[in-house]
Amino acid sequence: MNEVNTNGKLEGDVYYPSQEVIEKSYTKDYDSMYKRSIEEPEKFWDEMAREYYWSKPWDKVLDDSNPPFFKWFVGGKTNIVSNAIDRHLTTYRKNKLALIWESEAGDEVRTFSYYALNREVTRFANILKGMGVKKGDIVTIYMPRIPELQFAMLACAKIGAAHSVVYGGFSVESLAERIEDARSKVLITADGGFMRGKIVNLKQIANEAIARQGTIEHVVVVKRTGHDVHMEQGRDYWYHDLLGMPIINQPCETEQMDAEDLLYVLYTSGTTGKPKGVIHTHGGYMVFISATYKYIFDINDEDRYWCAADPGWVTGHSYIVYGPLIQGATSFMYEGAPNFPYPNRWWKMIEKYGITVLYAAPTAIRGLMRFGDAWPNRHDLSSLRLLGSVGEPINPEAWKWYYEVIGRSKCPIVDTWWQTETGGIMISALPTTPLKPGSATRPFFGIQADVYDLDGKPTAPGEEGLLVVTKPWPGLMRGILHDPERYKQQYFGKFTTAYEAGDAARKDKDGYFWVIGRLDDVIKVSGYRLGTAEIESALVSHPAVSEAAAIGLPHDVKGHAIHVYVVLKEGFSETETLGEELKKHVDHEIGPIARPEKIEIMSSLPKTRSGKIMRRLLRARALGQPEGDKSTLEE
Ligand code: WT7
């Protein structure tokens, strides 16, 4: 047992770090550093921020004069790209690998040093400038998991434009409403992407989405699959053609931005049908994600780091693209599905590239666990030193399998709790933290998390309540695009002085957090966040459907799966193919991630007297649980 991180004996099933892990860690003493960070948060963040390049230092670390609209590093100037790329070019890191990428078919490997990355990003930045993209514009990016996705994001940031990345698994309506809300004039996409050996027809989806809204003027199309696509004359340009223009290779200054200037918008699901455009900035976000990345993953130059998420989600923004690049790390990115063509695909690549840190979602771990130990056991996974988990609670069975079979009982698991809105990791073990399977353990430095009851009082140890954060931190979103009131209401409406995350949690006697899951109408399906309202509105856009209700029910691999109940319009009746047709319709509108597991046709939906669908009752019935209070049910 190590003496360093434990104050007394911890209760429950506890895994302690080895002496070797402790010796190599940046954090020898979490408790004292945490205490210091909480007692003087501004001093702490000031010190953290000094590790990065600023063309002008800040005048004030935190401006909290107008809560909950907090500002960080006020008066400071920088650009996240100055730190993610530029500053490495004058050091030994210039020729260090920034990115290693492998195609799904395994036939292509592309590598980029920091020097090469700068060249690619500069070219892309020059293309965007040539199209008239300016500081403050929002460019929508809809791409498969290929290096150009990262180049595009970094190119936007470099010239001071913001990006809005729409995950390549989303479909027509999701893409259209995000472009519309961001008022993007430029869209960056690809002809298609590969997934499980099949082509995902991104360009066709993009064409349909553009037709549903009216802001897009130019489209840059990266050729990935080479299949035939429709290119609209005067609107659509092949990326490889644009690269042939002489001006493309000119140098491009990295625009210096105010700390509070917009870096990106990322849409995420909430309780209404309309996704929220969460906003992050150049200054505070940069400091927060790079500090969390460094300390939580103990990153240094020897690492080969692999975050298996998609860059299109916040995990990818913070911990594939920006965090690793700011720390000068070498990242690996894989294009395709985890079990393609065989269930050893991930393990094979860990062996091949000597991956040292793997950061993945519980759903992927459970999915691979299903195939048994023989697949990972065929490979030498000894390069791994640390494992990470993100996106939903990790169940103890999956945790133990990950720990024993993948980590060979020598790699700590950092289970990281956070959200699109928090910018970066909030509650997580550090490599030296004693672990309890299923607990995200304790807050990161500078983060004051707690569990409140409905009256805003901290709950007793072990008692369930609402997960809150009681002090601002630099990575907190700066709001919701075009809707500051919704930001205030949604996250600070309940407790005014505390950020309410929308998750249920409890804290045990040792101060360890156990996150239980969403309290609102948000479903986590395979770690993806989906609103019941979005799924329902996709369903009612089908001619046969008059009303729909979606709920999440427990699922062995996905965590939760979507079950929907629909009421048909007059004149429509249930047919053998209707269920399949409705599933396809959801695929087409939102994307395959939202495809319902099960569709049930009902004659009516249970509603309250005020007309709200009682999803709670549908869930209880589906699970065969007591139906609870039905006093508000309309007869
Ligand atoms: C929701 C946020 C974190 C980036 C990717 C997801 C759930 C996330 C954990 C975890 C338990 C977790 C929460 C949260 N969640 N990580 N380690 N343990 N739950 O970001 O799509 O914004 O979703 O994911 O319910 O509220 P997101």
Boltz pocket constraint, residues with backbone or C-beta under 6 A from the ligand:
constraints:
  - pocket:
      binder: B
      contacts: [[A, 268], [A, 313], [A, 314], [A, 315], [A, 389], [A, 390], [A, 391], [A, 392], [A, 393], [A, 394], [A, 415], [A, 416], [A, 417], [A, 418], [A, 419], [A, 420], [A, 421], [A, 427], [A, 440], [A, 501], [A, 502], [A, 503], [A, 515], [A, 516], [A, 517], [A, 518], [A, 524], [A, 527], [A, 528], [A, 529]]
      max_distance: 6.0
